[in-house]
């Protein structure tokens, strides 16, 4: 059949009508589409036909549904609406939705799926102390110092990385706005639209959202408690020739897995043979009791780019991400940061440097690690009482990756939990292939409310 | 002639050799090329042949020269090395070079071409006061509040914009890391590679650098002291169909020109007819004695996106940029910011909000405006004594756009000035077409050193 009002289906006609309006810019990006009822009246078709057409347009990423407020033309580049993963995004597994949920202030909510420490676990007093000291001084932190960012902070980071076996001189370290910003800069620097990037399955959900914004093609490798599945890793690298592999290694998000030395060595050998780069997001490193293997330590920052931040450990109020990479790339990355965000956050860098130098950050982390270890043991025990056993018992950190009892769908469970004021992180949001939906990520520091276990008990019993 | 070692020129052979190595990834991005001498020895060609080949590769953006350290393979995407303007970039007119120079700490240098106020003009005491108050409190600023950024700051910005006639509700305002970051986000949101963007000639040099990073095509319209040349504007918009026009309107950088109401109205009419968006970078607004016309005020944020920041007026230590735009775009832009940099800088936003609320920012700006007016009058008079007359006498701000006496090349002048510890901003760095090189931008707050006028006097006399 030829397209046109005669030959095209009714649904197709409405799809073509909306597409045409967008193309002629009658409907601008962000504009609200006519309501289903209005469109039905205008076109003379039934409401169900309009709904089907809108659904098709939404599935194609042309428009976006916002529950309760209707349909909207997707943003011009639609960087977040157009998923380049194997499955079309669903709201309940949309990483941007999860990211927003992790920020929204939900008074009284039990944030069992959160990715951050509770506010009262953060380094509030250390930060206030550093602020008082800075306020007493008569020099202002200034952006006009170094293109790479506050020098003393880079010197501290260089020494701290050495404790993890990572050799990076201060001149190989660029300060950024956050860990996320570091990763974004690296992707901008290294990726072209359509490039293939390898992720763990599961992985931190923002990797998925960020790679959509870069219009990269995502392929995935299954995780094991020691690192990526090596046979699958070798196979997918050979077949897909990814440009980058992005991972949390020593403290994996969401599983809490720890990279083994064997895995680190083998993955690096495969990466080397395929000339693939590795971006190691190491923002949880200060949670470790014992230093695990790291790609950056094994490789010496040759094909590994190492990202860090204090947001997860000290406070997310002082934005100071950083990235350590090959000496001959750092200036180009600094240029890119300069042109796209100007300099980093000088006050944040100075306050954090003061907190590291005066020992208050170290003291804070000692306390946090102890509290984390106790919370981890407590939550694992409480889950065990319900017959739930984590996928692996993490060596450190706050994340616990928990399989649900047979048949329970984590997205459905998360919806039910939300009605009781409990925010869960369903497994599929962490999965490049939309899998793992029989798992949830729990934050052991946010699970102590008895209502949470009561909810879980009911779910396990039903 | 066919390409190949027989038919190709010697220069062409070296070019092909280097290109091949880069394509086969023997030479990785950022890698240093063999020295001219080493390449001459390897190939058996003369050093001048190698130099010519390297120059050609540099002109094509494949490699980059770093004076004193040799030639390097351009970054993978080479976002900053590949200029899409009418002329190939030259080091002396490279905006990234200028941007770096504006940050480098050059002890004792006279920063007559700087784009910022001297450190002792900034709001140091107000910032310290706000820090003391924040350190006394027992709540930490937190990123976990709102996806758009610290609400009280957005409410303050909404009220302050209204004083300029710009109606933007707090929900139309997104906080970012900086003015530059705002512009980068907007470009990411609206531009595809190859899209055409209209700039003023001259314009803020970072617009050029940023648009290179976005691989946009730049077209330019000549400035007049009342805004863009209207006939040229209409003509270039009709011919080139730009997607965006990016400008500083009320306080133009580098010329200090003030947009007239006539120009604002006419430009908006042309933009509307062509369905072109306008990004108004209004980071200098608090320098104004009298509120000038603004695109955002005339248009009501329909096709105008308004960018602001406190970095130029209060301090660049507290990074808090913002962008005001159509209500139906703000959530998508917030998503993009969330995914690419997570949240803004909560501490910076809270401290700046405190400075605005307690009146110390207003007091600071009253003082700065008075000092600026005196400095402007003083520098205009001192230049007049040398027979130099600015292109226009700005109504406010720190920038003065000064034509040089006949025959003087601003890039050459800047090179000579640098040898005497004087940093100048040559005109061509502000020009999308590499023009205006008989002008310099002066910062009236950084010109008081007698050595600067002595230098100018010698230049004018020679």
Boltz contact constraints between the chains, C-beta under 6 A:
constraints:
  - contact:
      token1: [A, 25]
      token2: [B, 275]
      max_distance: 6.0
  - contact:
      token1: [A, 30]
      token2: [B, 328]
      max_distance: 6.0
  - contact:
      token1: [A, 30]
      token2: [B, 329]
      max_distance: 6.0
  - contact:
      token1: [A, 75]
      token2: [B, 332]
      max_distance: 6.0
  - contact:
      token1: [A, 76]
      token2: [B, 190]
      max_distance: 6.0
  - contact:
      token1: [A, 80]
      token2: [B, 335]
      max_distance: 6.0
  - contact:
      token1: [A, 96]
      token2: [B, 335]
      max_distance: 6.0
  - contact:
      token1: [A, 99]
      token2: [B, 338]
      max_distance: 6.0
  - contact:
      token1: [A, 100]
      token2: [B, 147]
      max_distance: 6.0
  - contact:
      token1: [A, 103]
      token2: [B, 144]
      max_distance: 6.0
  - contact:
      token1: [A, 103]
      token2: [B, 147]
      max_distance: 6.0
  - contact:
      token1: [A, 105]
      token2: [B, 145]
      max_distance: 6.0
  - contact:
      token1: [A, 124]
      token2: [B, 140]
      max_distance: 6.0
  - contact:
      token1: [A, 128]
      token2: [B, 135]
      max_distance: 6.0
  - contact:
      token1: [A, 131]
      token2: [B, 131]
      max_distance: 6.0
  - contact:
      token1: [A, 131]
      token2: [B, 135]
      max_distance: 6.0
  - contact:
      token1: [A, 132]
      token2: [B, 135]
      max_distance: 6.0
  - contact:
      token1: [A, 135]
      token2: [B, 128]
      max_distance: 6.0
  - contact:
      token1: [A, 135]
      token2: [B, 131]
      max_distance: 6.0
  - contact:
      token1: [A, 135]
      token2: [B, 132]
      max_distance: 6.0
  - contact:
      token1: [A, 140]
      token2: [B, 124]
      max_distance: 6.0
  - contact:
      token1: [A, 140]
      token2: [B, 317]
      max_distance: 6.0
  - contact:
      token1: [A, 141]
      token2: [B, 317]
      max_distance: 6.0
  - contact:
      token1: [A, 142]
      token2: [B, 317]
      max_distance: 6.0
  - contact:
      token1: [A, 143]
      token2: [B, 316]
      max_distance: 6.0
  - contact:
      token1: [A, 144]
      token2: [B, 103]
      max_distance: 6.0
  - contact:
      token1: [A, 145]
      token2: [B, 105]
      max_distance: 6.0
  - contact:
      token1: [A, 147]
      token2: [B, 100]
      max_distance: 6.0
  - contact:
      token1: [A, 147]
      token2: [B, 103]
      max_distance: 6.0
  - contact:
      token1: [A, 177]
      token2: [B, 177]
      max_distance: 6.0
  - contact:
      token1: [A, 177]
      token2: [B, 341]
      max_distance: 6.0
  - contact:
      token1: [A, 178]
      token2: [B, 341]
      max_distance: 6.0
  - contact:
      token1: [A, 178]
      token2: [B, 342]
      max_distance: 6.0
  - contact:
      token1: [A, 180]
      token2: [B, 341]
      max_distance: 6.0
  - contact:
      token1: [A, 180]
      token2: [B, 342]
      max_distance: 6.0
  - contact:
      token1: [A, 181]
      token2: [B, 341]
      max_distance: 6.0
  - contact:
      token1: [A, 184]
      token2: [B, 340]
      max_distance: 6.0
  - contact:
      token1: [A, 190]
      token2: [B, 76]
      max_distance: 6.0
  - contact:
      token1: [A, 209]
      token2: [B, 339]
      max_distance: 6.0
  - contact:
      token1: [A, 210]
      token2: [B, 339]
      max_distance: 6.0
  - contact:
      token1: [A, 213]
      token2: [B, 339]
      max_distance: 6.0
  - contact:
      token1: [A, 275]
      token2: [B, 25]
      max_distance: 6.0
  - contact:
      token1: [A, 316]
      token2: [B, 143]
      max_distance: 6.0
  - contact:
      token1: [A, 317]
      token2: [B, 140]
      max_distance: 6.0
  - contact:
      token1: [A, 317]
      token2: [B, 141]
      max_distance: 6.0
  - contact:
      token1: [A, 317]
      token2: [B, 142]
      max_distance: 6.0
  - contact:
      token1: [A, 317]
      token2: [B, 346]
      max_distance: 6.0
  - contact:
      token1: [A, 317]
      token2: [B, 347]
      max_distance: 6.0
  - contact:
      token1: [A, 318]
      token2: [B, 347]
      max_distance: 6.0
  - contact:
      token1: [A, 319]
      token2: [B, 345]
      max_distance: 6.0
  - contact:
      token1: [A, 328]
      token2: [B, 30]
      max_distance: 6.0
  - contact:
      token1: [A, 329]
      token2: [B, 30]
      max_distance: 6.0
  - contact:
      token1: [A, 332]
      token2: [B, 30]
      max_distance: 6.0
  - contact:
      token1: [A, 332]
      token2: [B, 75]
      max_distance: 6.0
  - contact:
      token1: [A, 335]
      token2: [B, 80]
      max_distance: 6.0
  - contact:
      token1: [A, 335]
      token2: [B, 96]
      max_distance: 6.0
  - contact:
      token1: [A, 338]
      token2: [B, 99]
      max_distance: 6.0
  - contact:
      token1: [A, 339]
      token2: [B, 209]
      max_distance: 6.0
  - contact:
      token1: [A, 339]
      token2: [B, 210]
      max_distance: 6.0
  - contact:
      token1: [A, 339]
      token2: [B, 213]
      max_distance: 6.0
  - contact:
      token1: [A, 340]
      token2: [B, 184]
      max_distance: 6.0
  - contact:
      token1: [A, 340]
      token2: [B, 213]
      max_distance: 6.0
  - contact:
      token1: [A, 341]
      token2: [B, 177]
      max_distance: 6.0
  - contact:
      token1: [A, 341]
      token2: [B, 178]
      max_distance: 6.0
  - contact:
      token1: [A, 341]
      token2: [B, 180]
      max_distance: 6.0
  - contact:
      token1: [A, 341]
      token2: [B, 181]
      max_distance: 6.0
  - contact:
      token1: [A, 342]
      token2: [B, 178]
      max_distance: 6.0
  - contact:
      token1: [A, 342]
      token2: [B, 180]
      max_distance: 6.0
  - contact:
      token1: [A, 345]
      token2: [B, 319]
      max_distance: 6.0
  - contact:
      token1: [A, 345]
      token2: [B, 345]
      max_distance: 6.0
  - contact:
      token1: [A, 346]
      token2: [B, 317]
      max_distance: 6.0
  - contact:
      token1: [A, 347]
      token2: [B, 317]
      max_distance: 6.0
  - contact:
      token1: [A, 347]
      token2: [B, 318]
      max_distance: 6.0
